């Protein structure tokens, strides 16, 4: 098993010592595992087909608007709609 070290401020350490019956190593291991599992679920939820389609649409917009920066295109679109 690997060993890692963490630093906590003195007040937090004092409070941890007051609750010495708690296995702080287990608390930290559990939280690390929880965060890793959450991040892995996020990765699995990515819809790569949708991402690819969005990329193609982005290229189409780029070609339609003559290669302008997105900020310029958004500003033009907003200006047109607000003037109607």
N, C-alpha and C positions, 0 to 999 in steps of 0.2 A: 504494500500500500504506500502511495506517495504521501509526502508531508508538504503542506503549504503553511505559510505564516501570514497573519493579518495584523494590522495595527488598529487599535481602538483608543479613543481618548480616555483620560484618567477617570472621568465621571462615569462613563459607560462601563469601564472595567470594575469600578467600585460596585455598581449596581449588579453586574454579573456575579461578582463575588458574594453579594448578599443573597443571591439566588443560586447558591452553589449546588443545590440538589438537581439543577437542570444540567443535562449533558450538552454543553454548548457546542462541542464538536459535532454532535449529531444534528443539532439545530442548523448549523452552518452547512453540513453535508446535504441535509434535506432541502434547504433553500437553493443551493447550487444546482441540485438535481432538478428541482422544480423549474428553475429559470432555463436550464438546458432543454428540458422537455417542451417548454412553451416556445422557445426559439425554433426547435425542430418542427413543431406543428405549424408554425408560420411558414417555414420553407415548403412544407408539403402542400399548403393551401395555395401556393402560387399557381396560377393558371397560365401555363406557358403558351398555349394556343392563343389565348386572349392577348397576351403580351406581344406575340408575333403579329397578330392582326393590328394592334394599336401601332406597332412600329411601321407597318405598311401604310396605314392611314396617315401617319405622320409624314412619311415620304410623299404621299399624294398631296397633302396640304402644302408641303414645301415646294412641290412642282407647280401647283395651282397659283400660289402667291409669289412666284418668281424668286424664291430663295430669300425672302425677307426674314429678319429676326422675328421670333415669336412675339416679342414685346411690341414691335411695329404693327404686326398683323392684328393683335388684340386691340391695340389703340385704334386702328382704322375701323375695325368691326364695331367697337363701342361708339365711336364718333358717328358712324353711319346710322346706327340704331337710335341714338339719342336725338338725332336731327329729324327723324321721321315724324 
